[in-house]
Amino acid sequence: MASLRSRVMPGLALVVVGIFTSPRGVAAHGNHNMENIQDGEATSADPMDSILWIHILLMLLSFGIIFPTGMVLGITRNRWHVPVQILGTIIAVLAYFLGHLHKGRAFAQNVHASFANWLMLMLAVQVTFGIYLKFHITKGFHGKIRKVAVHGHGIVGKAMPVIAWVQMLFGGITALGFCRDDHLGQCLAHFIMGSAFIGYGILLTIVMIVGQAWLKRTGRSQEFFDSAIIAAWGCVNTFTEHRWGGAWVANDIQHTTMGVIWWCAGLAGVWLSRKRDGAPKRNFIPGFVIFITGWAMSGHPQHLPLSTMVHTVFGYTLMAAGLSRIIEVAFVLKDQNTISEDGDANSWQYIPPFLLYASGFLFMGATEEQMKLISDAGITHVSYVLVLYSFSFIIFLFTHMLLHLYAVNSAPTVPPKDGEQILRAPRMNGHVHTDSRQIRDAQEFELAGLMSDDEGPESPSTLGKNNEGRVD
């Protein structure tokens, strides 16, 4: 297997890098039949053909599912990390070229086409780092290079899902020809803020499921970090929601005052996040900021009745997220990080993160152009909201699946009580946690052919040797 990977991975890297030297790779995404695009339009009236749909599905599969899964396997130093990432890279390269071979709908110059090359460049860099680390060269000058490669491989790998999410949004916007000219500002506000709500929900989920030990090491409460980000975001909104020097128009005042309350409340939250003796303390501020933001957005004036209803549901969902967060901190956890002896989350704690996911999708799906498209199609706000909630459940499910994959392949995060033994479930790679030296020796003997001679547990590489029978 090692020899096979040594032959496949360099060739794969050359293919990915070759994308940027080919004329096809530099060309705009689907830059054909430009004469079919009417003046002032972003796309032609032609339908999307099957090749373009295959491109979309394969990109969603590789960047949306396979690469995030491979990232978790790499963090846990699982032996399936490399095969999974190789599979994702092959699919991504194939999908990239399909995006330039489709017929049907034509697209004007767009951000999705430009950003695609940068995303594939990141993929090429990541593959190159991975190949170099597989050689396990640690002597001489390569020892310093390896440290850079290890950190670079980890940073690029963890950034990939975020960058891929942005590219997916660009893809949807480009396919529909949205967010141009006067609509650009509103699109930026909706997609940035909506993604921020989803990202916040994901971070809360991570801390809740696997981050309690890290949070304890920081000596800070969850609300300290939340309040600091809220304050910083409020400062940005205060000075960017209105074109200073110009007339106050539409919702400028409401947006600006929301920025003001964010940084005011954020500073108060930071102050309340410590006790008199300096110990971390939880507080209600982040939940209240989310609640009052939802209240403000539920009354946001809109041009279409459908848009008004969707914004109202968005506001109520955000209010529910904030209120449930306050109840969680003050009444369920009673200012503790967890109430379970084994560190598992209380069932109520899952409510605020999910409602943040739903709030994010509702806000991203409420731009003027989307609302006009849905309204013209005769779709009611009830059906539309149910679809967006369905997307929220899918992301909520996938996030928990990745965290479960991480948890079962990592050491227990909660130390056992005195005199207790750790009950360990089988790992996802088929090997069982064990403290028996004899069994560990047997597992290492069986997998010896998959390990390189100079691998050692001290290597920080995500592709290095794993303890307790985990190999790359």
N, C-alpha and C positions, 0 to 999 in steps of 0.2 A: 504493500500500500504506500509506503514511504517513497519508493522509487517511482510509482505511478504519479504521486503528487508532485514530485520533483520535475517530472516531464510536463505535466499539465499546467502547473501554475505559471512558469515563465512564459509559455505560449499564450496563456490567458492574458497576462499582463501586456504582452506585445499587441494583442488584438485590441484591448481597451485603449492603449496609448495610440494605436494606429488610427483610431477614430478621429483624432484631432489633426492628423496630417492628411486626411482624405478630403477632397472637395465636398463630398456628401456630408461629412461631419461638420463642416463649417457652414454649410447652407442653412437657411432658416427652416424651421419645422414645417414640413408640408408646403414648401415654397414653390407651388406649381399652379397652373391655371389661374394666374393672378388676374388675367383679363376678365374672369368671371365675377370679380369683386366689384360691386357698384361703388361709385364715388361716395365717400362719407361712411362706408360700411367697413366693418372689421373682418367679416367673413363673407363667403359666397352663399347663395341660397341652396346649394347642393346639399344633400344629406351626407352624413358620415358613412363611409363604406366599411366593409367587414375588416379590412386590414387595419384601419384606424381603431376600431373597437378592440381588435386583438392586441394592438399596441397598448391601449389603455389598461386592459385586463392584465397583461403581462407585467407592466410597470407597477400596477397595484400589488401584484403577487410578489414581485422581487423586492421593491423598496418599502412596501407597506406591511409585508408579512415575513418574508424570508430573511431579509437583512436585520430587522429588529430581533428576530429569534436567534440569528447567528451572533448578534451583539451580546445577548444574554449568555449564550453558550461560551462566548469568548471571555466574558467577565468571570464566569465560574470555571474557566479552563477545562471545559468539557471536550472530549475527543471528537465530538461531532461538529465543533465550531468550523473547522476548515472545510469539510465536505459541504456543509450548509451554505457557507459563503461562496464557495466555488459554484454551486448550483444557482445561487442568486445572481452572481456575476454573469454567468452564461445567459440566463433569461433576460437580464437587464440589457446586455449588449444586443441580443436579438431584437428586443422590443425597441431599442433606440433606432436601429436601422429601419424597422417597420414603420416608425414614425415619419420617415422620409420617403417611403415607397407607396404611401396610400394615394388613392385617387379621391374622387368625390369632393367634399367640401374643401375649399381653399382658404387660407388664412393670410392676412396681411402681416407685416413684420410685428412680432409680439415678444413679450417678456418670457413666455414659456420656452420659445425656441432658443433665446439667448441664454437663459439660465440652465438649459439642458446640458450645454457643453461644460459649464462649470461643475454641474453635478457629476457628470461622467469623469471629469478631471479628478474630482475628489475620490471617485471610485478607483481610478487608475493609481492614485497615490496610495490609497488604502491597500490595494492588491500588491503594490511594490513593497510597502512596509511589511506586509505579511510574508511575502516570499523571502525577503532579507532575514526576517526573524526565524524562519524555518531552517536556515543554514546554521544557526546557533554558533556564530563566530564571535568569540568573546575576548580573544587575545589581541594585544597591541592596540593599534588605533581603532580597530573595530569595536573594542569595548566601549569607547565613548560614543561611537556612531550608534551602537546597539541601544544605549540609553535613550538617545534622541528618537530612534525608531520605535522603541517601546512606548514612550510617551505620545509620540505622534500617532501611532497606530490606535492607541486608546482614545485620544482626543477626537480624531477624525471619525472613528467608529461610533462614538457616542453622539457626535454632532450629525451624523448621517440621517437618522430618523427625523430630526428637526428640519434639516435642509430639504429632505424628501417631502415632508409635509407641505412646505412652502411651494415646492414645485408642483405638487398635486393640486393645490389651490390655483396656481397659475394655469395649469392645464384645464381645469374646469372653467375658469374665466375666459381663456382663449377660445375654447370650444364653442362658447355661447356668444363671444364677441362683446363681452361686458367690460365695464370699468375703464372707459376711454373718455377723453375730454372732460366735461364738467362732472362726470360721475366718478372720476378717479379718487377725489378726496373722500367721498362717502364710502367707497369700496375699501380704501385703506383703513378707515376708522372701524368699519364692521369686521373686516377679516383679521385685523391685528387684535382688536379687543376680544372678538370671539375666540380666536386661537389662544389668547391669554387666559380666558376663563377655562378652556379645556386643559391648557398646560398647568394651571393652578390646581385643577381637579386631579390631574395625574400626579403632581408632586404630593398632594395630600394623601393620595392612595399609596404612594411609595413609602412615605414616612409612616403611615398607619400600619402597613403590612410588614415592611422589612427595615424601616429606618429608625426604630426606637433606640437601638444601641448607638447609632451615629448621633442622634439628637442628644442623648445623655452625655456623650463625649464632648460635645460643643459647649456644654454648660449654659445653653440658652433655651428658652422656651420656643415652641412653634410660632407663637404670636410675635416674638421679636422679629423673626425673619419675614413673616407676613406683613407686619406693620412697616418695616423698613422699605419693602418693595412698594407697598401702597403709598407711602410718603414720596418716594422717588417718582412713581408714576403720576401722582397728583401734581408734582412740580412741572413735569413735562406737559401734562394736559392744560395746566393753567395758562401757559404761554404759547401753546400751539393750536388751541381750538378757535382762536380768533386772529384774523390778519390785523395786527396792530398798526394803527394809522388809518385804517379804513372804517367804513360804517359797520355798526353791529347789525347783523342780519340773521334771519331765521332763528336757529337754536343756539347761536353763539353764547348768549348769556347763560343758558342752562348748562351747556357743556363746560364753560369756564368755571362756573360755581361748583360743578361736580369735581373739577380738578382741585379747587380750593379746599373743599371738605375732605378730599382724599389725603392731601398732605397734612392738614391740621389733625385729622383723626390718626393718621399714620404716626405722627410724632408723639401723640398721646399714647398710642399703643406701644411704641418703643419704651416710653418712660414707665409704663405699667407692667412691663415684661420682667421686672426684677423686684425681689423683695428687699427689705431694708438691709439684710445681711448679704445681698448680692446674689442670692440663689434665684434660679429661674422661676417665673410665676406666669401662669396663664391668665388671659383676660378676654373680654368680650369684643374688643375693638374691631378686629378684622371681620367678624361675623356681622357686626352692626353696619360697617361700611358696605358690605355686600348687600345687606337688607335695604339700606336707604338708596343705594344705586339702583336696585331693582324697582323701588317705589318711584323714583324719578323717571326711569325708562318706561314704566307702565303708562305714564301720562304724557309721553313724548308725542307732540302733534305730527300727524302724517297726512299725506295727500290722498291715499287710497284707503277705503274701508278695510280691505284685506290686510293692508300693512298695519293699520291701527290695531286690529285684532291680534296679529302675530306679535307686535311689540308689547301688547298687553300681556299675552301669555309669557313672553320672554321676561317681562318685569316681575310677574307673579312667581315664575320659576326661580328667578334670582333672589327674590324676597324669601322664598321658602328655603333656599340654600343658606342664606344668612341667618335666618331664624333657627334652622336646624343645627347650624354650627354653634350658635350661642347656647342652645339647649344641651348640645353635646358637651361643651366645655364646662358649663356651670352646673348642670344637673345630672348628666349621665356619668361623666368622668370625675366631676366634682374637683376640678382644677388639677387632676392627675393626668399623666400621659396615657395611662391605660389602667383598667380596673381588673384585668384578667391576670391570674398568676402566671400563665404560660405566655403572656404577651400577645395573645390573639385579640383581634378587634371585636368590640361589641357590635351587634347587628345595627344599632342606630348610627354608628360611625360611618357606615357605607352611604348614608343618605346625602350628606353635604357634598362629597366628591361627585356622586352621580348627577346631582342637580346642577353642579357647575359644568359638567360635560354637556348636559342638555341646554343650559343657558348659552354656552358657546356656540352650539350648532344653530340654535334659534336666532342668535344675533347675526351669525354669518349668513344665514339664509333670509335675512330681512332687508337686503338692499333694495333701492328703488327699482332697478331693472329686474331683479328676480320677482319682486312683488307684482310688477306689471305683467311679466310673463305668466305667472301663476294665475293672476286675475283674468287675463285674456283667455286662458285655457279653461276657465270655468271651474277651477279646483277650489274648494272651500278651505278656510283656515284650519278647520278641524282635521281634514285629511293631511294637509301640509304639515301641521304640527306633529301628528302621529308619525309621519315619515321621519321627521327630524329627531324625534325621540327614539325611533328605531335605530338610527345612526348612532345615537348616544349610547344605547345599550350594546351595540357591536363594539365600539371603542372601549367601553367599560369592561366588557368581557375579555377583549384581547389584552388589555392592560393587566387584568388579574391573571390571565393565563401566563403572561411573561413573568410576572412576579412569582407565581407558583413555580415556574421553571427555574427561576433564580433560587428560590428558597430551598427546594428539594436537592439542589446541586451545591448548596453552600453549607458551611458549618452552622450549627444551631446558634441563633442570635440571643437566646435567653439562657443564662447559665443555670445548671440544675441546682436543686437544694442540697444541703449537706446530706450525704449518705444515699442520694438518689443516683441512679444511672440514667443516661440519656436514652430515651426511646427514639430510635432512628428509623425512618422509613427508607425503603429502597430508593436509590438514585434513578434519575431518568435515563442514565446511560447504562443501566442494567446491573451496576455493582452496588453492593450493600455496605452501608456504614458499619464499621466494626473496629473494635479496639484490640482484636486478636492479632498478634504479630504473625502467627503462623498463617492465618487466612490472608493477611495482607501480603506476605511473602509469596503465597500461591498465586494471588491475583497479579502481582508484579511479574512473576515468572510467565504467566499466560500472555501478558501484554508486552513482554520484553521486545518482541519484534516490531512493535509500533513506536518504540522510544528510540531516540538517538542517544549515543553513548555519552555525550557531554551534557545531556540535560540534567538539571538539578532543581530541587524545590526552591532554591533561593532565587531563581530567575524570576524577574517581575513580569516577563512577557505573558500576554494573554494566550500565547500559543505554546507556552512551555509545559514542562512536566507537571502533572497534578499529583497531589498527595492522595492517599487512600484509594489508589487504583484509578484515578482520573487521569487520562492522558489526552493529548491534543489530537 
